[in-house]
Amino acid sequence: MKEKFKPTDKYDDIINLPHHRSTTRPHMSLNDRAAQFGSFAALTGHKEAVAETERFTETWIDIDDNEKAELDRGLQTIREMICNAVYGRELPEIKVTYFQPDEYKDGGRYVEKTGKVCKIRDYERRLVFTDGTELDIDRICQIEN
């Protein structure tokens, strides 16, 4: 009949032996041992990808003909004020709301910009501010003087 071992009987011959330490290789720290397996992280970048997906973007709302006509009148007023500034008057300070497309996914956000306008580039359809900011006129949805 075979003798049954108790769990402690199985390792009685080695349980009290001293732990082996190599005399030829230096002991590795726990941090270094853990770092060996860091490159196997399967979900590297996953957290950032989820955060990017959750980030909210707005969609461009196309303005109607009446609003376009009002924007054109506002741009014409700004042109006249810029021309008057040549004769010693102050450059016009305006506040515009425009749509800024998102670099990474569809949509974008509506942003307000306040500043003095120094130039309107009709051919490129750009509004230029004194601080160097340039806005696409076709993305402007509101102008306030």
PyMOL commands that set and color helices and strands:
alter all, ss='L'
color gray80, all
select helices_A, chain A and resi 9-11+30-35+38-40+46-54+65-86+137-139
alter helices_A, ss='H'
color red, helices_A
select strands_A, chain A and resi 93-101+108-121+126-129+134-136+140-144
alter strands_A, ss='S'
color yellow, strands_A
deselect
rebuild
show_as cartoon
